[in-house]
Amino acid sequence: MKLLREIIGYVLGGVLFVGLIPTLMWLASGIPDLLPIDIARGGIAIAIMLAGLALSVWSIIYMKRRGKGNPMDAFGHEVAPRTSHLMTDGPYRLNRNPMLTGTFVYLIGALVWLWRWQALLVFAVFVAIMMVQVFSEERRLRRDFGKEYEEFCKIRRRF
């Protein structure tokens, strides 16, 4: 059952962050042609997207290997097993939310590719929703890890 919950967590995260949000950005933009694109803008967009994906994947793998858990916690509801200790090293040396930072970077790459204000609006709504999630998760981390998390907040920025 634990393995199934983990798989569901990874699949949901991938579908939502890598597939659904960029698709919504594209749809909201009026379904513009994705090709051809200016080679410079396309190259920049791909580089940004790959960097964001790399950071997110590194964070997920690190959390699984070192934290023995899964990041998928949706608004206080455990979708997959949580980590048993506070993650403060690896990608978490960069900030407290490297997985989400990577997702934001990935979506900024999609924004560069689409280059439409409507895509920016979808991105802004997504960021607002995710900030609610981040604040919810921070409350849980304070409950779970207390002073250790408070100290971590003093030395690492949210993003």
Summary of the structure (lengths in Angstrom):
residues: 159
radius of gyration: 16.6
end to end distance: 33.0
largest distance: 52.6
contacts: 476
relative contact order: 0.17
helix: 73%
strand: 3%
